[in-house]
């Protein structure tokens, strides 16, 4: 399994706009930059997938009564795809 182009764009956006701005550790920032590169090069490893899963979990609202339903669905689909790839990696 792999991400769709839309999922790749979503994950890139999450990392670039919502995750990197929250990280103060230079080492962790470098790891997320590597995840971003690996995502677009098609060479994600297990640690990349774990970071993507953490990032998506962080930005996915727990209660979506007033959020954008389509955006929420896209986040959930990307999260589920990530979890499936993690299971396949075991």
N, CA and C of each residue as an Amber inpcrd file, in Angstrom:
protein
   270
   0.8480000  -1.1740000   0.0000000   0.0000000   0.0000000   0.0000000
   0.8930000   1.2370000   0.0000000   0.3820000   2.2950000  -0.5680000
   1.0910000   3.5780000  -0.5560000   0.0520000   4.6930000  -0.4710000
   0.5530000   5.8900000  -0.2280000  -0.3280000   7.0410000  -0.1390000
  -0.7530000   7.5030000  -1.5230000  -1.9570000   8.0600000  -1.5990000
  -2.3850000   8.7300000  -2.8230000  -1.6620000  10.0750000  -2.8930000
  -1.6970000  10.7090000  -4.0410000  -1.0720000  12.0300000  -4.1750000
  -1.7410000  13.0490000  -3.2510000  -3.0510000  12.9410000  -3.0920000
  -3.7660000  13.8460000  -2.1790000  -3.3270000  13.6300000  -0.7320000
  -3.1320000  12.3710000  -0.3500000  -2.6800000  12.0830000   1.0050000
  -1.2550000  12.5940000   1.2250000  -0.4070000  12.4400000   0.2290000
   0.9610000  12.9680000   0.3310000   0.9310000  14.4800000   0.5260000
   0.0840000  15.1560000  -0.2340000  -0.0280000  16.6140000  -0.1150000
  -0.5500000  16.9950000   1.2700000  -1.5340000  16.2730000   1.7640000
  -2.0810000  16.5340000   3.0940000  -1.0080000  16.3620000   4.1630000
  -0.2810000  15.2590000   4.1040000   0.7570000  14.9800000   5.0950000
   1.8610000  16.0360000   5.0140000   2.2580000  16.4030000   3.8110000
   3.2640000  17.4610000   3.6460000   2.7910000  18.7600000   4.2740000
   1.5300000  19.0930000   4.0610000   0.9720000  20.3060000   4.6360000
   0.9340000  20.2590000   6.1480000   0.5410000  19.1310000   6.6920000
   0.4940000  18.9730000   8.1470000   1.8920000  19.1460000   8.7310000
   2.8660000  18.4700000   8.1300000   4.2410000  18.5720000   8.6320000
   4.7480000  20.0040000   8.4950000   4.5590000  20.5950000   7.3300000
   5.1090000  21.9160000   7.0610000   4.4560000  23.0460000   7.8230000
   3.1510000  22.9870000   7.9810000   2.4610000  24.1230000   8.5780000
   2.0880000  23.9390000  10.0430000   1.8730000  22.7020000  10.4680000
   1.3820000  22.5010000  11.8270000   2.3790000  21.8260000  12.7600000
   3.2590000  21.0170000  12.2330000   4.1790000  20.2750000  13.0920000
   5.4990000  21.0110000  13.2670000   6.1330000  21.3960000  12.1730000
   7.4500000  22.0270000  12.2850000   7.4140000  23.3070000  13.1120000
   6.3280000  24.0240000  13.0710000   6.2070000  25.2420000  13.8690000
   6.1190000  24.9880000  15.3630000   5.7700000  23.7820000  15.7480000
   5.6290000  23.4330000  17.1690000   6.9050000  22.8320000  17.7580000
   7.8430000  22.4760000  16.9090000   9.0310000  21.7470000  17.3640000
  10.1760000  22.7130000  17.6440000  10.7300000  22.6100000  18.8420000
  11.8800000  23.4600000  19.1660000  13.1950000  22.6890000  19.0340000
  13.1480000  21.3840000  19.0650000  14.3500000  20.5570000  18.9550000
  14.8290000  20.5070000  17.5050000  16.0560000  20.9410000  17.2890000
  16.6220000  20.9310000  15.9320000  16.7260000  19.5140000  15.3810000
  17.0700000  18.5630000  16.2360000  17.2000000  17.1640000  15.8000000
  15.8460000  16.6080000  15.3310000  14.8000000  16.9010000  16.0670000
  13.4660000  16.4380000  15.6870000  12.9940000  17.1290000  14.4070000
  13.3090000  18.4060000  14.2670000  12.9720000  19.1270000  13.0250000
  13.6440000  18.4600000  11.8290000  14.9080000  18.0880000  11.9790000
  15.6430000  17.4140000  10.9060000  14.9900000  16.0850000  10.5490000
  14.5140000  15.3750000  11.5570000  13.8440000  14.0890000  11.3040000
  12.5590000  14.2890000  10.5090000  11.8020000  15.3340000  10.8340000
  10.5730000  15.5940000  10.0840000  10.8780000  16.0910000   8.6660000
  11.9600000  16.8340000   8.4920000  12.3730000  17.2110000   7.1370000
  12.7140000  15.9520000   6.3290000  13.3770000  14.9830000   6.9710000
  13.7110000  13.7180000   6.3070000  12.4350000  12.9480000   5.9420000
  11.4550000  12.9430000   6.8480000  10.1770000  12.2820000   6.5570000
   9.5500000  12.9130000   5.3180000   9.5620000  14.2170000   5.2630000
   8.9960000  14.9420000   4.1180000   9.6990000  14.5210000   2.8240000
  11.0130000  14.4610000   2.8290000  11.7690000  14.0320000   1.6440000
  11.4410000  12.5950000   1.2730000  11.4540000  11.7020000   2.2620000
  11.1810000  10.2880000   2.0120000   9.7740000  10.0790000   1.4620000
   8.8280000  10.8650000   1.9570000   7.4470000  10.7730000   1.4840000
   7.3730000  11.0170000  -0.0130000   8.0550000  12.0400000  -0.4800000
   7.9770000  12.3830000  -1.9000000   8.9210000  11.5590000  -2.7740000
   9.8830000  10.9140000  -2.1490000  10.7830000  10.0330000  -2.8880000
  10.2630000   8.5970000  -2.9200000   9.2050000   8.3240000  -2.1560000
   8.6220000   6.9860000  -2.1180000   9.4750000   5.9810000  -1.3710000
  10.2160000   6.4230000  -0.3770000  11.0720000   5.5100000   0.3790000
  10.8960000   5.6760000   1.8850000   9.6560000   5.5870000   2.3210000
   9.3460000   5.6860000   3.7460000   9.7510000   4.4130000   4.4700000
  10.3240000   4.5810000   5.6550000  10.6150000   3.4300000   6.4930000
   9.6860000   3.4470000   7.7080000   9.8400000   2.4690000   8.5600000
   8.9540000   2.3300000   9.7160000   8.9940000   3.5780000  10.6110000
  10.1720000   4.1230000  10.8670000  10.2560000   5.3000000  11.7330000
   9.5810000   6.5130000  11.0900000   9.6660000   6.6340000   9.7620000
   8.9520000   7.7060000   9.0570000   7.4480000   7.5560000   9.2630000
   6.9530000   6.3470000   9.1000000   5.5180000   6.0960000   9.2600000
   5.0640000   6.3800000  10.6900000   5.9020000   6.0470000  11.6580000
   5.5520000   6.3300000  13.0520000   5.4660000   7.8420000  13.2940000
   6.3620000   8.5990000  12.6980000   6.3160000  10.0560000  12.8500000
   5.0850000  10.6420000  12.1540000   4.7660000  10.1030000  10.9850000
   3.5630000  10.5610000  10.2770000   2.3230000  10.2540000  11.1110000
   2.2630000   9.0630000  11.6720000   1.1180000   8.6950000  12.5040000
   0.9890000   9.6620000  13.6860000   2.0930000   9.9530000  14.3480000
   2.0620000  10.8810000  15.4820000   1.6000000  12.2690000  15.0560000
   2.1060000  12.7430000  13.9220000   1.7240000  14.0670000  13.4230000
   0.2350000  14.1300000  13.1100000  -0.2740000  13.1040000  12.4390000
  -1.6910000  13.0880000  12.0860000  -2.5690000  12.9850000  13.3280000
  -2.1430000  12.1810000  14.2980000  -2.9090000  12.0790000  15.5430000
  -2.9480000  13.4210000  16.2680000  -1.8510000  14.1440000  16.2250000
  -1.7730000  15.4290000  16.9070000  -2.7410000  16.4530000  16.3260000
  -2.9130000  16.4570000  15.0190000  -3.7500000  17.4920000  14.3900000
  -5.1870000  17.0570000  14.1330000  -5.4960000  15.7830000  14.3170000
  -6.8680000  15.3130000  14.0940000  -7.7250000  15.6530000  15.3070000
  -8.7940000  16.4300000  15.1020000  -9.6510000  16.8000000  16.2360000
 -10.3250000  15.5740000  16.8450000 -10.4730000  15.5860000  18.1520000
 -11.1520000  14.4920000  18.8470000 -12.6630000  14.5920000  18.6780000
 -13.1470000  15.7940000  18.5720000 -14.5770000  16.0250000  18.4290000
 -14.7740000  16.9020000  17.1880000 -15.4390000  16.3670000  16.2000000
 -15.5320000  17.0710000  14.9190000 -16.9380000  17.6260000  14.6540000
 -17.6110000  18.0800000  15.6570000 -18.9540000  18.5960000  15.4410000
 -18.9510000  19.9170000  14.6820000 -17.9550000  20.7430000  14.8950000
 -17.9320000  22.0410000  14.2140000 -16.7720000  22.1760000  13.2280000
 -16.1050000  21.0700000  12.9050000 -14.9620000  21.1610000  11.9860000
 -15.4040000  20.8820000  10.5450000 -14.4890000  21.0940000   9.6300000
 -14.7110000  20.8080000   8.2200000 -14.7680000  19.2870000   8.0390000
 -15.9320000  18.7630000   7.6920000 -16.1290000  17.3080000   7.5970000
 -15.2320000  16.6660000   6.5400000 -15.0670000  17.3340000   5.4110000
 -14.2300000  16.7790000   4.3500000 -12.7590000  16.7400000   4.7870000
 -12.2920000  17.8060000   5.4160000 -10.9230000  17.8410000   5.9180000
 -10.6900000  16.7910000   6.9860000 -11.6690000  16.6340000   7.8490000
 -11.5920000  15.6200000   8.9030000 -11.5120000  14.2270000   8.2850000
 -12.3600000  13.9680000   7.3090000 -12.3550000  12.6690000   6.6420000
 -11.0020000  12.4020000   5.9920000 -10.4310000  13.4080000   5.3450000
  -9.1300000  13.2500000   4.7030000  -8.0420000  12.9110000   5.7190000
  -8.0690000  13.5840000   6.8710000  -7.0950000  13.2810000   7.9300000
  -7.2480000  11.8420000   8.4230000  -8.4810000  11.4260000   8.6450000
  -8.7350000  10.0700000   9.1330000  -8.2890000   9.0390000   8.0980000
  -8.5720000   9.2840000   6.8270000  -8.1560000   8.3430000   5.7840000
  -6.6350000   8.2320000   5.7100000  -5.9330000   9.3430000   5.8270000
  -4.4700000   9.3140000   5.8180000  -3.9360000   8.5890000   7.0530000
  -4.5690000   8.8140000   8.1940000  -4.1690000   8.1370000   9.4240000
  -4.3860000   6.6320000   9.3060000  -5.5100000   6.2180000   8.7630000
  -5.7880000   4.7910000   8.6030000  -4.8210000   4.1480000   7.6060000
  -4.4970000   4.8450000   6.5230000  -3.5280000   4.3350000   5.5520000
  -2.1630000   4.1630000   6.2140000  -1.7870000   5.1220000   7.0550000
  -0.5100000   5.0450000   7.7690000  -0.4850000   3.8470000   8.6930000
  -1.5540000   3.6540000   9.4350000  -1.6190000   2.5180000  10.3610000
  -1.5780000   1.1870000   9.6210000  -2.2170000   1.1260000   8.4690000
  -2.1690000  -0.0950000   7.6630000  -0.7460000  -0.3580000   7.1840000
  -0.0590000   0.6770000   6.7130000   1.3270000   0.4980000   6.2640000
   2.2340000   0.0860000   7.4260000   1.9660000   0.6110000   8.6170000
   2.7540000   0.1980000   9.7810000   2.5260000  -1.2750000  10.0920000
   1.2950000  -1.7330000  10.0030000   1.0100000  -3.1570000  10.2330000
   1.7090000  -4.0170000   9.1930000   1.6810000  -3.5610000   7.9430000
   2.3440000  -4.3130000   6.8750000   3.8540000  -4.3510000   7.0590000
   4.4200000  -3.3240000   7.6970000   5.8620000  -3.2490000   7.9040000
   6.3370000  -4.2280000   8.9830000   5.4190000  -4.7270000   9.8060000
   5.7920000  -5.6910000  10.8600000   6.0150000  -7.0670000  10.3230000
